[in-house]
Amino acid sequence: MKLVFLSHTAFGGAFVVGSHQLAKALARVGHEVTHVSAPLSLPQLGLLLRQPVVRRRFHRWWRGGEIIDGVRHVAPMTLLPWHLARHTASLAGSYSRRILTSPRQGLGSLGLDDADAIILDDPRFVGLASRLSRSQLIYRATDLYAQMRRDPTLDDAERLVCERADALIATSEPVASHLRQMIGRDVHVITNGVEFSHFAGTQPSRAGSPLDMLPGTRGNRALYVGSFDRRLDEQMLAQTAREMPEMQFILVGPGGRAAAASMMLRNVYSPGAVDYGSLPSLMRQCAVGLLPMSRDPSNDGRSPMKLFEYVAAGLPVAATGTAELRRVELTTLCLAPEPGTFASAVRQAFRCASDQSMLDAARTRAQGEDWSIKAQTLLRVAATH
C-alpha cells in the first residue's frame, strides 16, 4: 500500500512521536510510506533558520523529501502561520490547502494524489483534508488539541476533519469520548506503543558519554524524560525530591537543565536533551521512571509515549493518576491520585524495582504494545471502512 502521514511533528527534532513510529513500522513490512510534517510558514522562516532542526526541514522542503529508515519525510511550507490563519474559516482552510511544496517536485512531493490511505493527526491540515477525494482518510487524534494548544478554533477544524474522515482513531479513551461527543460516530482506540526491541536491547552507552557521569547509583535514581512545559508539574516534582533526599532525580529533555537549576536541590540533576538512540542506555542506569503530569486539562487525553518505553527498559513507573492511566492494567505502574501523594507513588515504584518477576511480567506486557502491532491494528481499521 501507499500510505501518507500528515503529522503535527517533524522527524528529527527533540521528540519521536507516534506517527514517526507507525510510519517506520509500516515501511519495514514493505509499504511505501511518506511522512509529511506540519508546515513551516514563510514569515517564521527567517527567524527560525538559525535552529539546526528548522534548517534541516527547510532542506527537506527544497529537495522534496529525505528518506530515513525507509520513510520519505517531507516538510512543506505555507504563507501564514496558524495563529494568524485560524481567525477566519477561509484562511484556516488555506493554511494547508494552499501549501507550498518543493520547488523541485511540486505537489507530487506530498504523495497525496495516488495514496491508498492518508493518516492525519493534526486538525490544522483541515484544508488538505477537504480537497482529498480519492484516498481513504483516517483521522488519528493524539490529544485534546484545543485544550493542549489553548486554541478553541482547533475544535472547529477537528470537526471538519472528522466529517471528511472515513475512519476515526484516538490514542486514549478520553480523546475518543471527545470525538464521539463532537461527531456522534464510532471511534477506535489505539493507544501509543513502544519500539520494544530498541528499549529492551542491551546496547552500551558511548564511552565518555555524559550519561556515564550521573550522580548516585542505579538503585537510587528516578528518571523523567520528556518536555518541560505546563503539562509537567515541576512543583510536585521538586517537592518529591525534597521529601526523598536520599534519591537522585534525573531530568532529561530540552529545558531540563533550566528546570533542574530552578529547583536548586542537590539531588536533582539534568544532562539536558538526550537523543533517542541513547535513551535505552540512560534508562538502564536508573531504577524508576517518572510521569509527573500536572492538572492541566490537556493531560486528561494523553497516552504517554514514555510509559511503555520505561517498562520495556525494565523500569517501574510512578505517575499522576489521570483518567487514561487509570485504565492501564500494569502492576509496575504506581499512580498518585493527588499531587501530594506523588512521593508515595515514587517510593512504591522503588519497591517494585527490586521485584524482578514483576518487572519481567511488565516487560512482557510492553512487548504486546510494540509499534509493529499498533501498525497492523491501524491497517485492520482501515480495511473495515
C-alpha positions in Angstrom: 0.0 0.0 0.0 1.0 3.6 -0.5 0.5 5.5 2.8 0.9 9.1 3.7 1.0 10.5 7.3 0.1 14.2 7.8 1.6 14.8 11.2 1.9 17.6 13.8 5.6 16.8 14.5 8.5 16.7 12.1 11.0 13.8 12.3 14.5 14.7 13.6 13.6 17.1 16.4 13.7 16.6 20.1 10.9 14.0 20.2 10.0 10.8 18.5 6.1 10.6 18.2 3.6 8.0 17.3 3.3 9.0 13.6 7.1 8.5 13.2 6.9 5.1 14.8 3.9 3.9 12.8 5.4 5.2 9.5 8.7 3.3 10.3 6.9 0.1 11.3 4.8 0.1 8.1 7.8 0.8 5.9 9.6 -2.2 7.4 6.9 -4.6 6.2 7.0 -3.2 2.6 4.6 -0.4 2.4 5.5 2.8 0.6 5.3 5.5 3.3 5.6 9.3 3.2 5.6 11.4 6.4 4.5 15.0 5.9 5.0 17.3 8.9 3.0 20.4 9.7 4.3 23.3 7.5 6.8 26.0 8.4 5.5 29.4 7.5 7.4 31.9 5.4 7.2 34.8 8.0 8.7 32.5 10.6 11.5 31.1 8.4 14.0 33.9 8.7 13.8 33.9 12.5 14.0 30.1 12.8 16.6 29.1 10.3 19.3 29.6 13.0 17.9 26.4 14.6 19.5 23.3 13.1 16.2 21.3 13.1 14.5 24.1 11.2 17.4 24.3 8.7 17.0 20.5 8.1 13.3 20.9 7.5 14.0 23.7 5.0 16.4 21.5 3.1 13.7 18.8 3.0 11.3 21.2 1.6 13.7 22.3 -1.1 14.7 18.8 -2.1 11.2 17.4 -1.9 12.0 15.0 0.9 14.5 12.9 2.8 14.5 9.1 3.2 15.1 7.9 6.7 14.5 4.3 7.8 12.6 3.6 4.6 10.2 6.5 5.1 10.2 9.6 2.9 10.0 12.7 5.2 8.6 15.8 3.6 8.5 19.3 5.1 6.1 21.7 3.3 5.7 25.5 3.9 2.8 27.8 4.0 2.2 31.5 3.6 0.7 32.3 7.0 1.4 30.7 10.4 -1.6 29.0 12.0 -2.0 31.7 14.8 -2.8 34.2 12.0 -4.7 31.9 9.6 -7.0 30.5 12.2 -9.1 33.6 12.7 -11.3 33.1 9.6 -12.6 29.9 8.1 -11.3 30.7 4.6 -7.7 31.4 5.9 -7.8 28.4 8.2 -8.6 26.2 5.2 -5.9 27.9 3.1 -3.3 27.2 5.8 -2.8 23.7 4.4 -4.8 23.8 1.2 -2.5 26.3 -0.4 0.6 24.6 0.9 4.0 25.5 -0.7 5.6 22.2 -1.8 9.0 21.5 -3.1 10.1 23.9 -5.9 11.7 20.8 -7.5 8.8 18.4 -7.3 5.6 20.4 -6.7 2.5 18.9 -5.2 3.7 15.4 -6.2 6.2 15.6 -3.3 3.4 15.1 -0.8 2.3 11.8 -2.4 -1.4 12.6 -1.8 -2.9 12.1 -5.3 -2.3 8.3 -5.6 -2.1 7.3 -1.9 -4.2 4.4 -0.8 -4.7 5.9 2.7 -3.8 9.1 4.4 -3.4 9.1 8.2 -3.9 12.6 9.6 -3.1 13.6 13.2 -3.2 17.4 13.1 -6.5 19.2 12.5 -4.6 22.2 11.1 -4.4 20.1 7.9 -8.2 20.6 7.5 -7.6 22.4 4.2 -5.8 19.4 2.7 -8.4 17.0 4.1 -11.2 18.9 2.4 -9.7 18.6 -1.1 -8.9 14.9 -0.9 -11.4 12.8 -2.8 -9.9 9.5 -3.9 -7.7 8.5 -1.0 -9.1 6.9 2.2 -8.7 9.4 5.1 -8.1 8.2 8.6 -8.1 10.8 11.4 -5.8 9.7 14.3 -6.3 12.1 17.2 -3.4 12.0 19.7 -4.5 14.8 22.1 -7.3 17.1 23.2 -5.8 19.6 20.8 -7.9 22.7 21.6 -7.0 22.3 25.3 -3.4 21.4 24.7 -2.8 24.5 22.5 -5.4 26.7 24.2 -6.9 27.3 20.8 -10.7 26.8 20.6 -10.6 27.2 16.8 -9.0 23.7 16.6 -12.3 22.2 17.7 -13.9 23.7 14.6 -11.1 22.4 12.4 -11.2 19.0 14.0 -15.0 18.7 13.5 -14.5 19.3 9.7 -11.7 16.7 9.6 -14.0 14.2 11.3 -16.8 14.9 8.9 -14.5 14.1 6.0 -12.7 11.1 7.5 -13.6 7.6 6.6 -12.4 6.3 10.0 -11.6 7.8 13.4 -8.9 6.7 15.7 -8.0 8.1 19.2 -4.9 7.3 21.2 -6.8 7.4 24.5 -10.3 6.8 25.7 -10.8 10.5 26.8 -9.9 11.6 23.3 -12.2 9.0 21.8 -15.0 10.3 24.1 -14.3 13.8 23.0 -14.6 12.8 19.3 -17.8 10.8 19.9 -19.4 13.8 21.6 -18.3 16.1 18.8 -19.3 14.0 15.8 -21.5 11.1 17.0 -19.5 8.4 15.3 -17.7 5.2 16.2 -14.1 5.8 17.3 -11.4 3.2 17.6 -8.9 3.4 20.4 -5.3 2.5 19.6 -3.0 3.7 22.4 0.6 4.8 21.9 3.1 2.0 21.9 6.8 1.2 22.2 9.7 0.3 19.9 10.3 -2.8 22.1 13.5 -4.1 20.5 15.1 -0.6 20.9 14.2 -0.1 24.6 14.6 -3.7 25.7 18.0 -4.1 24.0 21.4 -4.1 25.7 23.5 -1.7 23.6 26.1 0.0 25.8 26.4 3.8 26.1 29.2 5.5 24.2 32.4 5.8 26.1 32.8 9.2 27.7 29.1 10.0 27.4 27.6 12.4 29.9 25.3 9.5 30.8 28.3 7.8 32.4 28.5 10.6 35.0 25.1 10.6 36.5 25.0 11.2 40.3 24.2 8.5 42.7 23.8 4.8 41.8 21.4 3.0 39.6 19.3 1.8 42.6 18.6 5.3 43.9 17.9 7.1 40.6 14.4 8.2 39.3 14.3 9.4 35.7 12.0 11.8 33.9 12.3 12.1 30.1 10.1 14.5 28.2 9.1 18.1 27.7 9.3 20.9 30.3 6.1 22.8 29.8 2.8 23.4 31.7 1.9 19.7 31.3 4.7 18.8 33.7 4.1 19.5 37.4 7.6 20.9 38.3 6.5 22.0 41.7 5.2 18.5 42.5 8.5 17.0 41.2 10.6 19.4 43.3 8.5 18.7 46.4 9.0 15.0 45.9 12.8 15.5 45.6 12.7 17.4 48.9 10.8 14.6 50.6 13.3 12.0 49.3 16.8 13.5 49.7 18.3 10.0 49.6 17.2 9.6 46.0 18.6 11.2 42.8 16.1 12.8 40.3 17.4 12.9 36.7 15.6 15.2 34.3 16.1 14.7 30.6 14.8 16.8 27.7 15.0 20.3 26.2 14.7 22.6 29.1 15.8 20.0 31.6 18.9 21.9 32.8 16.9 25.1 33.4 14.3 23.2 35.3 16.9 21.5 37.5 18.7 24.8 38.2 15.4 26.5 39.2 14.7 23.8 41.8 18.1 24.4 43.5 18.2 20.9 45.0 21.3 18.8 45.4 19.5 15.6 44.4 18.1 17.0 41.1 20.3 16.8 38.0 19.9 17.2 34.3 22.2 16.2 31.4 19.9 18.2 29.1 18.4 16.6 26.0 19.4 13.1 25.1 19.0 11.6 21.6 16.5 8.8 21.0 19.3 6.3 20.3 20.8 6.9 23.8 17.6 6.6 25.8 17.7 2.8 26.4 21.2 3.1 27.9 20.1 6.0 30.0 17.0 4.2 31.3 19.0 1.1 32.3 21.1 3.3 34.5 18.1 4.3 36.6 15.6 2.4 38.8 12.3 4.2 38.3 10.6 6.1 35.5 8.6 9.2 36.3 5.4 10.7 34.7 4.7 13.7 36.9 1.8 15.2 34.9 0.2 18.4 36.0 -3.6 19.0 36.4 -3.7 20.8 33.1 -6.9 19.6 31.3 -4.9 18.6 28.2 -3.3 15.8 30.2 -6.6 14.0 30.5 -6.3 12.8 26.9 -2.6 11.8 26.9 -1.4 8.3 26.2 2.1 8.9 27.4 4.8 7.7 25.0 7.2 7.1 27.8 5.0 4.7 29.7 5.9 1.5 27.8 9.3 2.8 26.9 10.2 2.9 30.6 8.6 -0.5 31.1 10.4 -2.1 28.1 13.7 -0.9 29.6 12.9 -2.6 32.9 11.6 0.4 35.0 8.6 0.6 37.2 6.7 3.9 36.7 5.4 6.5 39.1 2.8 8.6 37.5 0.0 11.1 38.1 -3.4 9.2 38.2 -5.0 10.6 35.0 -8.2 9.1 33.6 -6.3 7.4 30.9 -3.6 5.9 33.1 -6.2 4.5 35.5 -7.4 2.4 32.6 -4.0 0.7 32.3 -3.6 -2.7 33.9 0.1 -2.8 34.8 1.4 -3.9 38.2 4.5 -1.8 38.0 2.5 1.4 37.3 2.2 3.3 40.6 -0.4 6.0 40.4 -0.7 9.1 42.6 -4.3 10.1 42.9 -3.4 13.6 44.2 -0.2 15.8 43.7 0.6 15.5 47.4 0.8 11.7 47.1 3.3 11.6 44.3 6.2 10.9 46.6 4.3 7.8 47.9 3.9 6.6 44.3 7.7 7.1 43.7 8.5 5.1 46.9 6.2 2.3 45.8 7.9 2.3 42.4 11.3 1.9 44.0 10.0 -1.1 45.9 8.7 -2.6 42.7 12.2 -2.1 41.2 13.5 -4.9 43.5 10.9 -7.5 42.3 12.4 -8.9 39.2 9.5 -11.3 38.5 7.2 -8.3 38.5 9.5 -6.3 36.2 9.7 -9.3 33.8 5.9 -9.6 33.6 5.5 -5.9 32.9 8.1 -6.1 30.2 6.2 -9.0 28.6 3.1 -6.8 28.6 5.1 -4.0 27.0 6.2 -6.3 24.2 2.5 -6.7 23.3 2.4 -2.9 22.8 5.0 -2.8 20.1 4.5 -0.3 17.3 4.5 -3.1 14.7 1.3 -4.5 16.4 -0.2 -1.0 16.5 0.5 -0.5 12.8 -1.2 -3.8 11.9 -4.2 -2.8 14.0 -4.4 0.6 12.2 -4.4 -1.3 8.8 -7.2 -3.5 10.0 -9.3 -0.5 11.0 -8.6 1.0 7.5 -9.7 -2.3 5.9 -13.1 -2.2 7.6 -14.0 1.3 6.3 
